[in-house]
């Protein structure tokens, strides 16, 4: 009997794992509040802008993460924010571990009265024991003091201690998570934000536009001090 080749059809008795095109990607359950939605968007927006030139990561939010065939039937709802490194940057309907060949590197859960207990117990155990996520953080948008981080050490989550500035360092991403009081999309609150190890906030698109305008104004002032009058993209003396 000849050996099977890669061109031979797969026997009908073999059941292949489902792909993201075949799995549910919407459970119809909305986020807890407008602030939860905005907090999720703030974390996703700023990291995407910071890494705009990178093609080797994915950041998602409030979407299904499938990690086992048993879990498919249990209809597990995914994390509020997660980051995966070393994968192509492209659109996904859901994150399917067996399809991607890669699990999650960082997870952030946004707590609420209805989810806090589950996020701190059941989900934490799933991220530790089954998904083995290297770093796990939680944050309560309405109680900013409730911020915690954990790093996987020999298969067990060890609590992360904030640094002297109250920041939690993500070794996986080379960034920090900080509390920042300010206004994002017309809502003033204390937000969880990404920052560099030097303490610089990863800016939103609006903040980038403001910074660009401020740089242009400073340049115009310098030119006027030199006797050069800015005129659009040209200058006249």
C-alpha positions in Angstrom: 0.0 0.0 0.0 1.3 3.4 -0.9 2.0 6.0 1.7 -0.6 8.8 1.8 0.5 12.1 0.3 -0.4 15.7 1.2 -2.5 15.9 -1.9 -4.8 13.1 -0.8 -8.2 14.1 0.6 -8.7 14.1 4.4 -10.9 11.1 5.4 -14.5 12.1 6.1 -14.3 10.6 9.6 -11.7 13.2 10.6 -13.3 16.3 12.3 -11.3 19.4 11.9 -11.3 22.1 14.6 -13.6 25.0 13.8 -12.2 28.3 12.5 -13.1 31.9 13.3 -15.3 32.0 10.3 -17.4 29.1 11.8 -17.4 30.1 15.5 -19.8 32.6 17.1 -18.3 36.1 17.6 -21.2 38.0 19.1 -23.2 37.1 22.2 -25.4 40.1 22.2 -24.3 41.2 25.6 -23.3 44.9 25.6 -20.5 46.5 27.7 -21.4 47.5 31.2 -21.5 51.3 30.7 -20.4 54.1 28.4 -17.3 54.5 30.5 -16.3 50.9 30.1 -16.6 51.2 26.4 -14.5 54.4 26.3 -11.9 52.9 28.6 -11.6 49.9 26.3 -11.3 52.2 23.3 -8.7 54.4 25.0 -6.4 51.5 25.7 -6.8 50.0 22.2 -6.5 53.4 20.3 -3.4 54.6 22.0 -1.5 51.3 21.6 -2.4 51.0 17.9 -1.2 54.6 17.3 2.0 54.0 19.2 2.7 50.8 17.2 1.3 52.1 13.9 4.5 51.1 12.0 4.6 47.6 13.5 3.0 44.6 11.7 3.6 42.0 14.4 0.9 42.4 17.0 -2.8 42.3 17.6 -4.9 44.2 20.2 -8.5 43.3 20.6 -11.4 44.1 23.0 -14.6 42.5 24.1 -14.4 39.6 21.7 -14.4 35.9 22.0 -11.2 34.0 22.7 -11.4 30.3 21.8 -8.7 28.1 23.4 -10.2 24.6 23.6 -12.8 22.6 21.8 -14.6 22.0 25.2 -14.7 25.8 25.8 -16.4 26.3 22.4 -19.5 24.5 23.8 -19.3 26.5 27.1 -19.6 29.8 25.2 -16.8 31.6 27.0 -16.8 35.4 26.7 -13.4 36.9 26.1 -11.4 39.6 27.9 -12.2 43.3 27.7 -8.7 44.1 26.3 -5.9 41.8 25.2 -2.6 42.0 23.3 -0.9 39.3 21.3 2.7 39.7 20.1 4.4 38.1 17.2 1.3 37.7 14.9 0.2 39.4 11.7 -1.7 42.7 12.2 -5.0 42.1 10.5 -8.7 42.0 11.3 -10.2 39.1 13.3 -13.8 38.2 14.2 -12.5 36.3 17.2 -9.2 34.9 18.6 -8.9 31.2 17.9 -5.8 29.8 19.6 -5.6 26.6 17.5 -6.0 28.6 14.3 -3.5 31.3 15.2 -1.0 29.0 16.9 -0.6 31.6 19.6 -2.2 32.5 22.9 -2.6 35.9 24.6 0.3 37.8 26.1 -1.5 40.5 28.1 -5.1 40.7 29.3 -6.9 43.6 31.0 -10.3 43.2 32.5 -12.5 46.2 33.3 -14.4 45.5 36.6 -18.0 46.3 37.4 -20.3 45.4 40.2 -21.7 42.5 38.1 -18.3 41.1 36.8 -15.7 41.9 39.5 -16.1 38.6 41.4 -15.8 36.5 38.3 -12.9 38.6 36.9 -11.0 38.2 40.2 -11.6 34.4 40.6 -13.0 32.3 37.7 -11.5 34.3 34.8 -8.2 34.7 36.6 -8.0 31.0 37.0 -8.7 30.5 33.3 -6.1 33.0 32.3 -3.6 31.3 34.6 -4.3 27.6 34.2 -5.7 27.2 30.7 -4.7 30.2 28.5 -1.5 30.7 30.6 -1.5 34.5 29.9 1.9 35.9 31.0 0.4 39.1 32.4 -3.1 39.9 33.7 -4.4 43.2 35.0 -7.8 44.4 36.2 -9.1 47.9 36.7 -12.4 49.4 37.8 -13.3 52.6 35.8 -15.6 53.7 38.6 -13.2 52.8 41.4 -9.7 53.7 40.1 -8.0 52.5 43.3 -9.0 48.9 42.3 -6.1 48.3 40.0 -4.0 45.2 40.2 -1.5 43.2 38.1 -0.2 39.7 38.0 2.7 37.9 36.2 2.8 34.2 35.5 5.7 32.7 37.5 6.2 28.9 37.3 2.5 28.5 36.2 1.1 30.7 39.1 0.1 34.3 39.1 2.3 36.4 41.4 1.0 39.9 42.3 2.9 42.8 40.7 3.9 45.7 42.9 3.4 49.2 41.6 6.6 51.3 41.3 7.2 54.5 43.3 5.0 56.4 40.9 2.1 54.0 41.2 2.6 52.5 37.8 2.4 48.8 36.8 5.1 47.7 34.4 4.3 45.3 31.6 7.5 43.4 30.9 5.8 41.8 27.9 5.1 45.1 26.2 7.8 47.3 27.6 5.2 49.8 28.7 3.5 50.8 31.9 -0.1 51.2 33.0 -0.9 54.3 35.0 -4.0 56.1 36.3 -4.5 59.4 34.6 -7.2 62.0 35.5 -8.4 63.9 32.5 -11.0 64.1 29.7 -11.3 61.5 27.0 -14.1 62.0 24.4 -15.9 64.5 26.6 -15.9 62.3 29.7 -13.8 63.5 32.6 -12.6 60.7 34.9 -9.6 58.8 36.1 -8.6 56.5 33.2 -6.2 53.6 32.9 -3.6 54.5 30.2 -0.4 53.2 28.6 2.8 55.1 29.2 6.4 54.6 28.2 8.9 53.4 30.8 10.1 57.1 30.9 6.6 58.1 31.9 5.3 59.6 28.7 1.7 58.9 27.9 0.8 57.1 24.7 -1.2 59.9 23.0 -4.7 59.6 21.6 -5.4 60.8 18.0 -6.8 64.1 19.4 -3.7 64.6 21.6 -1.5 63.9 18.6 -3.3 66.6 16.6 -3.0 69.1 19.5 0.8 68.3 19.8 1.3 68.8 16.1 -0.5 72.2 16.3 1.6 73.3 19.2 4.8 72.3 17.4 3.7 74.4 14.4 2.9 77.4 16.6 6.3 77.2 18.3 8.0 77.0 14.9 6.1 80.0 13.6 7.1 81.9 16.7 10.7 81.1 16.2 10.6 82.1 12.6 8.9 85.5 13.5 11.7 86.1 16.0 14.2 85.6 13.1 12.2 88.1 11.0 10.6 85.5 8.8 6.9 85.6 8.4 5.3 82.1 8.0 2.9 81.9 5.0 1.4 78.4 4.9 4.1 76.1 3.9 6.3 78.9 2.7 8.2 81.6 4.5 9.0 85.2 3.5 11.5 87.6 5.0 
